[in-house]
Amino acid sequence: MSPNILEDLFNSTETSPCIVKLGNGLESLGLYQVGKQLPTFLYLFHSTLIPLTYKKLTNNNQFEKLCMQLS
């Protein structure tokens, strides 16, 4: 997914109807909330050659706080 779409999806208030529907779908799965609380998670949606490992994703305090909120 392009960085512009991710920016519109998670940070913009004025977006296209397509982005709104995508956001609603991600919200129904709980992924929108995770993306808002844990910005590192958004790298999973980037098309990149550098892999995001579990260690990179979870090696911060934001991940621990999110886990506590979700439990």
C-alpha positions as CSV (number, residue, x, y, z in Angstrom):
1,M,0.0,0.0,0.0
2,S,1.4,3.4,-0.8
3,P,2.4,5.8,2.0
4,N,-0.2,8.3,0.8
5,I,-3.0,5.8,1.2
6,L,-1.8,4.9,4.7
7,E,-1.5,8.5,5.6
8,D,-5.1,9.1,4.4
9,L,-6.4,6.0,6.1
10,F,-4.9,6.5,9.6
11,N,-4.3,10.3,9.9
12,S,-6.6,12.2,7.5
13,T,-10.1,13.4,8.3
14,E,-11.0,14.1,4.7
15,T,-10.7,11.0,2.5
16,S,-12.3,9.3,-0.5
17,P,-15.2,6.9,-0.1
18,C,-12.9,4.1,-1.0
19,I,-10.5,4.9,1.8
20,V,-13.5,5.2,4.2
21,K,-14.7,1.7,3.3
22,L,-11.2,0.3,3.7
23,G,-11.0,1.9,7.1
24,N,-14.3,0.5,8.1
25,G,-13.2,-3.0,7.0
26,L,-10.0,-2.7,9.0
27,E,-11.9,-1.4,12.0
28,S,-14.3,-4.4,11.9
29,L,-11.2,-6.7,12.1
30,G,-9.6,-4.6,14.9
31,L,-6.7,-3.7,12.7
32,Y,-7.5,0.0,12.5
33,Q,-7.3,0.4,16.3
34,V,-4.0,-1.5,16.4
35,G,-2.7,0.8,13.6
36,K,-3.7,3.9,15.5
37,Q,-2.2,2.8,18.8
38,L,0.9,1.1,17.3
39,P,2.4,3.0,14.4
40,T,5.1,0.3,13.9
41,F,2.3,-2.0,12.9
42,L,1.6,0.1,9.8
43,Y,4.9,-1.1,8.2
44,L,3.1,-4.4,7.6
45,F,1.1,-2.6,5.0
46,H,4.1,-1.0,3.2
47,S,5.4,-2.7,0.1
48,T,9.1,-3.0,1.0
49,L,12.0,-5.3,0.6
50,I,13.0,-5.0,4.2
51,P,11.1,-7.6,6.3
52,L,9.4,-6.6,9.5
53,T,10.2,-9.2,12.2
54,Y,8.3,-10.0,15.3
55,K,11.2,-8.6,17.3
56,K,11.1,-5.2,15.5
57,L,7.3,-5.1,15.9
58,T,7.2,-5.9,19.6
59,N,10.5,-4.3,20.8
60,N,8.9,-1.2,22.2
61,N,6.7,0.1,25.0
62,Q,3.8,0.9,22.8
63,F,3.2,-2.8,22.0
64,E,3.1,-3.7,25.7
65,K,0.6,-0.8,26.4
66,L,-1.6,-1.9,23.5
67,C,-1.6,-5.6,24.7
68,M,-2.6,-4.4,28.2
69,Q,-5.5,-2.3,26.7
70,L,-6.7,-5.2,24.6
71,S,-6.7,-7.7,27.4
